[in-house]
Amino acid sequence: MGLRKGKSVAPRRKSPAPKPGPATSRREFLKTAVATTAGVAAASQFPYIKTTFAQAPITWKVQSGFATRDELNISFLDWAKKVDEMSGGRLKIDILPSGAVVGTFDIIDGVNRGVLDGGYAVPAYWYSRNAAFSLFGTGPSFGMDAIDVLSWYYYGGGFDMYQDLLTQMRMNVVGFLLGPMPTQPLGWFRTPVLNPDQLKRTKYRTVGLSADLFGLLGASVVTLPGGEIVPALERGVIDAAEFNNPTSDKALGFPDVRKVYMLQSYHQPVENLEFIVNKGKWEPLPADLKAIVRGAVFAESADFQYKMIDRNSRDLIEFEQKRGVRVYITPKSVLEAQLKAWDTLIDKNSKTNPTFAKIVASQKAWARRVVSWKLRVFVDNKPAFDHFFKK
């Protein structure tokens, strides 16, 4: 029908959104309403969702304290990978090789000054700053194994004592222990060590409180990073040395320069790895990323144990069967001499260093309870092994 002349026509209004009713699908209406409500709720309750993927990842420059081929450095790589994967790429570890920025024994100073964001090493490397550092990784242990020491660190007050020690030494650093290690061998020698007198005047490499212990036994001690030990043995700078475990020792080349391997010792009955980070990088970190760093520390501690059991056992067999290495168990007389030397060291350091005395008292109280429990509860597996394999 046409329009009449002279008549204006008002614009047609848009129809309002339909309300649910007979003419509108109630299902479609509810679907739209629920989606809108959920989106608003997510945005208000989890605002980080909108920004997480737009932000650049946080990157920490962390230097290793170990040679690239060393098993302990491989643990560093594995830990860094766990952090990356668990954080969905939000926190990345820029891995720097040993010596890249500072010397191995100066990593803690580099982290303190902010030249490095973090470091991956062992507490014994900071021994020259305060002997108490060595108690956290290379101490007398009082009958504990490395897992027991870690349990003390995280559940017996050790963590707070370590942070207090760092603060006392004016180190702007936070430290986490991980990677429990088995008992360290007495080391690599030209001839078997049959009694403690043979250690006198021996030029011997070790670190931490162990250096003082071997000094009391009459050795001439040289402290060197892992990568420098075998060259020193080749040049005659040292006569004998220990580093860590069969797999690490193999990677560093010990079987090429010495053929006598002495297992078992009290100089380092336990040791643990350590991740340290500058407080200026740690404290602003979001709570979930802090939890991921700690979670990766615990995860790598377990993973490292599993790998060490596998690789160390295989490499020890290789030493004997393919590399011509003669393996000996350290005599009881040497072990007893070491324990007596520990008595002297503990007494001397406790009298002059209140922090050392406090840490020793805490470790001894933990060891008295925990080791007593283990000795009574854990069955001696030697009879079982002999029964099944030595018939």
Secondary structure per residue as TSV (DSSP state, phi and psi in degrees):
chain	resnum	aa	ss	phi	psi
A	1	M	-	360.0	136.5
A	2	G	-	-77.2	167.8
A	3	L	-	-91.7	144.2
A	4	R	-	-79.3	143.8
A	5	K	T	-68.5	143.5
A	6	G	T	83.3	-2.4
A	7	K	-	-101.9	129.8
A	8	S	-	-88.9	152.8
A	9	V	-	-119.4	121.3
A	10	A	-	-70.0	141.5
A	11	P	-	-62.6	145.1
A	12	R	-	-74.6	130.6
A	13	R	-	-76.8	146.6
A	14	K	-	-71.5	140.0
A	15	S	-	-69.7	137.5
A	16	P	-	-64.5	158.7
A	17	A	-	-57.3	134.4
A	18	P	-	-64.9	141.2
A	19	K	-	-89.9	153.6
A	20	P	S	-60.1	132.6
A	21	G	B	-172.8	-164.7
A	22	P	T	-60.9	-31.6
A	23	A	T	-88.2	-6.6
A	24	T	B	-122.5	141.4
A	25	S	-	-70.6	115.5
A	26	R	H	-60.7	-34.6
A	27	R	H	-63.2	-43.6
A	28	E	H	-66.3	-39.6
A	29	F	H	-62.5	-46.7
A	30	L	H	-65.8	-37.4
A	31	K	H	-61.4	-44.0
A	32	T	H	-66.8	-42.5
A	33	A	H	-64.9	-43.4
A	34	V	H	-64.9	-41.7
A	35	A	H	-63.5	-42.4
A	36	T	H	-64.7	-44.9
A	37	T	H	-63.4	-43.0
A	38	A	H	-63.0	-40.0
A	39	G	H	-64.1	-42.7
A	40	V	H	-64.5	-42.1
A	41	A	H	-63.8	-43.7
A	42	A	H	-63.0	-41.2
A	43	A	H	-67.0	-33.9
A	44	S	H	-81.9	-36.3
A	45	Q	H	-85.4	-29.7
A	46	F	-	-128.9	68.2
A	47	P	G	-61.9	-22.2
A	48	Y	G	-67.0	-19.5
A	49	I	G	-58.6	-34.6
A	50	K	G	-75.2	-20.6
A	51	T	T	-116.2	-19.6
A	52	T	G	-52.0	-49.8
A	53	F	G	-82.4	-9.3
A	54	A	G	-90.2	-19.8
A	55	Q	S	-81.7	147.0
A	56	A	-	-71.8	147.5
A	57	P	-	-65.5	151.5
A	58	I	E	-78.8	132.0
A	59	T	E	-122.8	128.5
A	60	W	E	-109.2	133.6
A	61	K	E	-90.4	112.7
A	62	V	E	-123.6	124.6
A	63	Q	E	-97.3	138.7
A	64	S	E	-81.4	150.7
A	65	G	S	-101.3	10.4
A	66	F	S	-130.0	154.1
A	67	A	-	-59.6	147.9
A	68	T	T	-55.1	-38.9
A	69	R	T	-84.3	-4.6
A	70	D	S	-74.2	143.9
A	71	E	H	-56.3	-34.5
A	72	L	H	-69.9	-33.9
A	73	N	H	-70.4	-34.4
A	74	I	H	-63.2	-35.4
A	75	S	H	-61.4	-38.6
A	76	F	H	-59.8	-47.0
A	77	L	H	-61.0	-42.3
A	78	D	H	-66.7	-40.0
A	79	W	H	-63.8	-44.5
A	80	A	H	-61.8	-37.9
A	81	K	H	-65.5	-39.3
A	82	K	H	-62.1	-42.8
A	83	V	H	-60.7	-45.0
A	84	D	H	-61.4	-48.1
A	85	E	H	-69.0	-42.9
A	86	M	H	-68.7	-28.7
A	87	S	T	-90.7	0.5
A	88	G	T	64.2	28.6
A	89	G	T	85.1	2.5
A	90	R	S	-74.6	-26.7
A	91	L	E	-127.0	118.8
A	92	K	E	-117.4	142.7
A	93	I	E	-104.9	113.9
A	94	D	E	-83.7	103.6
A	95	I	E	-80.6	120.4
A	96	L	E	-107.7	134.1
A	97	P	-	-70.8	164.9
A	98	S	T	-54.8	130.6
A	99	G	T	81.6	2.3
A	100	A	S	-63.2	-40.3
A	101	V	S	-118.5	-45.8
A	102	V	S	-133.9	167.2
A	103	G	-	-67.6	158.4
A	104	T	G	-54.7	-46.6
A	105	F	G	-78.4	-1.8
A	106	D	G	-109.2	8.8
A	107	I	H	-57.8	-43.3
A	108	I	H	-62.8	-33.8
A	109	D	H	-69.8	-38.1
A	110	G	H	-63.8	-39.9
A	111	V	H	-68.9	-40.1
A	112	N	H	-61.2	-41.9
A	113	R	H	-80.8	-11.1
A	114	G	T	85.8	5.7
A	115	V	S	-65.8	-33.1
A	116	L	S	-119.9	149.4
A	117	D	S	-80.7	-30.5
A	118	G	E	-159.6	173.1
A	119	G	E	-145.2	156.8
A	120	Y	E	-131.6	106.1
A	121	A	E	-155.2	-141.4
A	122	V	-	-136.3	147.5
A	123	P	G	-60.3	-28.2
A	124	A	G	-60.9	-22.2
A	125	Y	G	-68.0	-15.6
A	126	W	G	-100.5	12.4
A	127	Y	T	-55.6	-36.6
A	128	S	T	-66.3	-20.6
A	129	R	T	-78.5	-38.2
A	130	N	-	-165.9	128.6
A	131	A	G	-59.7	-23.6
A	132	A	G	-63.6	-24.9
A	133	F	G	-57.6	-38.0
A	134	S	G	-66.0	-23.6
A	135	L	G	-64.6	-21.9
A	136	F	G	-85.1	-8.0
A	137	G	T	-146.3	-30.5
A	138	T	S	-138.1	72.9
A	139	G	S	-126.7	-169.4
A	140	P	-	-70.3	-26.8
A	141	S	G	68.8	-20.0
A	142	F	G	58.4	37.4
A	143	G	G	92.1	-3.1
A	144	M	-	-82.8	152.9
A	145	D	-	-95.5	-179.1
A	146	A	H	-65.3	-32.7
A	147	I	H	-66.9	-39.0
A	148	D	H	-62.0	-41.1
A	149	V	H	-65.2	-39.9
A	150	L	H	-64.2	-38.1
A	151	S	H	-63.9	-38.9
A	152	W	H	-64.3	-40.4
A	153	Y	H	-61.9	-44.9
A	154	Y	H	-93.4	-21.5
A	155	Y	H	-128.9	0.9
A	156	G	S	-119.9	14.0
A	157	G	S	97.4	-3.9
A	158	G	H	-63.9	-37.6
A	159	F	H	-60.1	-48.1
A	160	D	H	-64.7	-38.3
A	161	M	H	-63.9	-36.9
A	162	Y	H	-68.6	-42.4
A	163	Q	H	-65.9	-35.8
A	164	D	H	-63.7	-40.3
A	165	L	H	-63.3	-43.5
A	166	L	H	-60.8	-42.6
A	167	T	H	-65.5	-42.6
A	168	Q	H	-58.0	-37.1
A	169	M	T	-86.9	9.3
A	170	R	T	59.3	39.6
A	171	M	-	-100.5	118.4
A	172	N	-	-82.9	62.2
A	173	V	E	-138.6	147.1
A	174	V	E	-115.8	137.3
A	175	G	E	-124.2	139.2
A	176	F	E	-126.2	126.7
A	177	L	E	-88.5	149.6
A	178	L	E	-159.8	176.6
A	179	G	E	62.5	63.8
A	180	P	E	-58.8	134.7
A	181	M	E	-110.7	151.8
A	182	P	-	-71.6	172.0
A	183	T	-	-54.0	135.4
A	184	Q	-	-82.9	140.6
A	185	P	-	-61.8	156.0
A	186	L	-	-60.8	-32.6
A	187	G	E	130.0	-163.3
A	188	W	E	-108.3	127.7
A	189	F	E	-135.3	167.5
A	190	R	S	-79.5	-36.6
A	191	T	S	-132.9	156.1
A	192	P	-	-61.1	142.6
A	193	V	-	-91.0	109.4
A	194	L	-	-100.6	-18.7
A	195	N	S	-155.6	160.9
A	196	P	G	-63.5	-24.3
A	197	D	G	-62.3	-26.0
A	198	Q	G	-67.8	-17.9
A	199	L	G	-79.9	-15.7
A	200	K	T	-65.3	132.5
A	201	R	T	67.2	8.6
A	202	T	-	-77.6	130.6
A	203	K	E	-82.5	110.0
A	204	Y	E	-127.9	137.6
A	205	R	E	-98.2	130.6
A	206	T	-	-160.3	-175.4
A	207	V	-	-138.3	167.8
A	208	G	T	65.5	-151.3
A	209	L	H	-60.0	-23.3
A	210	S	H	-59.5	-30.6
A	211	A	H	-62.5	-42.7
A	212	D	H	-68.6	-37.1
A	213	L	H	-63.0	-46.7
A	214	F	H	-69.5	-27.4
A	215	G	H	-63.7	-40.1
A	216	L	H	-66.2	-26.9
A	217	L	T	-84.3	0.4
A	218	G	T	99.0	0.5
A	219	A	-	-78.8	156.8
A	220	S	E	-99.4	109.0
A	221	V	E	-95.3	136.7
A	222	V	E	-122.8	129.9
A	223	T	-	-100.7	120.8
A	224	L	-	-137.1	148.2
A	225	P	-	-65.9	160.6
A	226	G	G	-53.6	-44.8
A	227	G	G	-68.6	-13.4
A	228	E	G	-99.6	-4.1
A	229	I	H	-71.6	-52.4
A	230	V	H	-62.0	-43.6
A	231	P	H	-58.1	-35.9
A	232	A	H	-67.7	-36.3
A	233	L	H	-65.8	-41.3
A	234	E	H	-64.3	-37.3
A	235	R	H	-86.2	-5.6
A	236	G	T	80.5	12.5
A	237	V	S	-64.7	-34.3
A	238	I	-	-131.3	156.8
A	239	D	S	-94.0	-36.4
A	240	A	E	-147.1	164.5
A	241	A	E	-163.1	157.0
A	242	E	-	-126.4	152.8
A	243	F	-	-126.9	-73.0
A	244	N	S	-152.4	-64.1
A	245	N	-	-155.7	164.0
A	246	P	H	-54.3	-41.9
A	247	T	H	-68.5	-44.6
A	248	S	H	-64.1	-43.2
A	249	D	H	-62.8	-37.2
A	250	K	H	-64.4	-45.8
A	251	A	H	-62.8	-33.6
A	252	L	H	-81.9	-14.1
A	253	G	T	98.2	17.5
A	254	F	H	-56.7	-43.9
A	255	P	H	-63.5	-14.0
A	256	D	H	-81.4	-19.6
A	257	V	H	-119.6	-15.2
A	258	R	-	-141.1	145.4
A	259	K	-	-118.9	4.2
A	260	V	E	-113.2	121.6
A	261	Y	E	-120.5	113.2
A	262	M	E	-97.6	115.9
A	263	L	E	-92.9	152.3
A	264	Q	-	75.6	134.2
A	265	S	-	-170.5	154.3
A	266	Y	S	-100.5	2.8
A	267	H	S	-70.1	-33.8
A	268	Q	S	-140.8	72.2
A	269	P	S	-65.0	-21.8
A	270	V	-	-142.4	160.8
A	271	E	E	-158.4	151.8
A	272	N	E	-132.9	149.3
A	273	L	E	-77.2	171.2
A	274	E	E	-149.1	136.1
A	275	F	E	-110.0	124.0
A	276	I	E	-116.6	148.4
A	277	V	E	-140.8	144.2
A	278	N	E	-64.3	133.9
A	279	K	H	-59.2	-32.9
A	280	G	H	-64.5	-22.7
A	281	K	H	-92.6	-32.1
A	282	W	H	-77.2	-47.3
A	283	E	T	-64.7	-38.2
A	284	P	T	-77.7	-7.0
A	285	L	S	-63.6	136.2
A	286	P	-	-56.4	150.5
A	287	A	H	-57.4	-38.2
A	288	D	H	-69.0	-33.7
A	289	L	H	-73.9	-33.5
A	290	K	H	-61.0	-42.6
A	291	A	H	-64.0	-35.3
A	292	I	H	-68.2	-41.8
A	293	V	H	-60.4	-47.4
A	294	R	H	-64.0	-41.8
A	295	G	H	-62.7	-38.2
A	296	A	H	-68.0	-34.2
A	297	V	H	-61.3	-47.2
A	298	F	H	-67.9	-39.7
A	299	A	H	-65.1	-42.7
A	300	E	H	-70.0	-30.2
A	301	S	H	-58.7	-46.5
A	302	A	H	-68.9	-47.5
A	303	D	H	-60.8	-40.9
A	304	F	H	-61.3	-41.7
A	305	Q	H	-59.0	-47.7
A	306	Y	H	-60.2	-44.0
A	307	K	H	-67.2	-39.7
A	308	M	H	-63.8	-40.6
A	309	I	H	-59.7	-45.1
A	310	D	H	-66.7	-54.2
A	311	R	H	-74.2	-41.8
A	312	N	H	-62.8	-41.0
A	313	S	H	-66.5	-40.0
A	314	R	H	-67.4	-41.9
A	315	D	H	-71.5	-31.3
A	316	L	H	-64.9	-39.6
A	317	I	H	-62.9	-41.7
A	318	E	H	-61.7	-40.3
A	319	F	H	-54.5	-47.7
A	320	E	H	-76.0	-41.3
A	321	Q	H	-90.0	-24.0
A	322	K	H	-124.9	-20.4
A	323	R	S	-110.0	2.2
A	324	G	-	69.2	24.1
A	325	V	-	-86.4	134.2
A	326	R	E	-97.0	120.3
A	327	V	E	-103.7	129.9
A	328	Y	E	-126.8	154.2
A	329	I	E	-93.7	131.1
A	330	T	-	-59.8	129.2
A	331	P	-	-61.5	153.6
A	332	K	H	-60.7	-33.7
A	333	S	H	-62.0	-37.1
A	334	V	H	-69.7	-42.7
A	335	L	H	-61.6	-42.0
A	336	E	H	-65.8	-37.8
A	337	A	H	-64.3	-37.0
A	338	Q	H	-65.4	-42.9
A	339	L	H	-62.0	-40.0
A	340	K	H	-64.7	-38.0
A	341	A	H	-65.3	-36.7
A	342	W	H	-61.6	-41.7
A	343	D	H	-54.3	-45.6
A	344	T	H	-64.7	-44.7
A	345	L	H	-65.6	-43.5
A	346	I	H	-62.0	-44.7
A	347	D	H	-64.5	-45.7
A	348	K	H	-62.3	-49.5
A	349	N	H	-70.8	-34.0
A	350	S	H	-66.2	-33.8
A	351	K	H	-72.1	-29.1
A	352	T	H	-105.2	-10.7
A	353	N	-	-135.8	96.9
A	354	P	H	-58.5	-34.3
A	355	T	H	-66.5	-42.1
A	356	F	H	-58.4	-46.9
A	357	A	H	-62.3	-39.7
A	358	K	H	-65.0	-43.2
A	359	I	H	-67.0	-43.7
A	360	V	H	-58.9	-44.9
A	361	A	H	-61.1	-41.2
A	362	S	H	-66.2	-44.1
A	363	Q	H	-64.7	-40.4
A	364	K	H	-65.8	-39.0
A	365	A	H	-64.9	-41.0
A	366	W	H	-66.5	-44.3
A	367	A	H	-64.0	-41.2
A	368	R	H	-57.4	-42.2
A	369	R	H	-77.6	-48.7
A	370	V	H	-72.9	-46.1
A	371	V	H	-68.3	-37.1
A	372	S	H	-59.4	-43.5
A	373	W	H	-61.3	-45.6
A	374	K	H	-66.0	-42.2
A	375	L	H	-63.2	-31.0
A	376	R	H	-85.5	-29.6
A	377	V	H	-95.7	-41.7
A	378	F	S	-79.0	128.0
A	379	V	-	-74.1	146.3
A	380	D	-	-72.4	118.2
A	381	N	-	-86.6	-6.3
A	382	K	H	-62.9	-45.1
A	383	P	H	-59.0	-37.7
A	384	A	H	-66.8	-42.8
A	385	F	H	-62.3	-46.2
A	386	D	H	-61.8	-37.8
A	387	H	H	-63.3	-43.6
A	388	F	H	-86.9	-24.4
A	389	F	H	-122.1	-9.9
A	390	K	-	-120.0	32.3
A	391	K	-	-71.2	360.0
